[in-house]
C-alpha cells in the first residue's frame, strides 16, 4: 500500500470515527440508563431501527433517505478532492 493510500485510509477512518461517535452519542441519548450503567433501548426505537435495517434505500421515506445523504456529505469533500473536483455548493 502506498503512502497516499495509507493517508486516504487514515482520512476516511477519521471521518468514519466521527460518524460512529455521532451515532453513538445519539443512541445513548435515546436509551434509558440503568443503575449499573447499562443502556436499554426503548422498544419503539428497536422496532423503527429494525424496519430501517431491513428496508432497501430506494424504499425509505424521503426524510430517511435525506438522513443517509447527510452522512454521505461527511465523506464527499474528500472524495471530490481526490477526483480533482471542487465540491458543488
C-alpha positions, 0 to 999 in steps of 0.5 A, a space after each residue: 500500500 502506498 503512502 497516499 493510500 495509507 493517508 486516504 485510509 487514515 482520512 476516511 477512518 477519521 471521518 468514519 470515527 466521527 460518524 460512529 461517535 455521532 451515532 453513538 452519542 445519539 443512541 445513548 441519548 435515546 436509551 434509558 440508563 440503568 443503575 449499573 450503567 447499562 443502556 436499554 433501548 426503548 422498544 419503539 426505537 428497536 422496532 423503527 431501527 429494525 424496519 430501517 435495517 431491513 428496508 432497501 434505500 430506494 424504499 425509505 421515506 424521503 426524510 430517511 433517505 435525506 438522513 443517509 445523504 447527510 452522512 454521505 456529505 461527511 465523506 464527499 469533500 474528500 472524495 471530490 478532492 481526490 477526483 480533482 473536483 471542487 465540491 458543488 455548493 
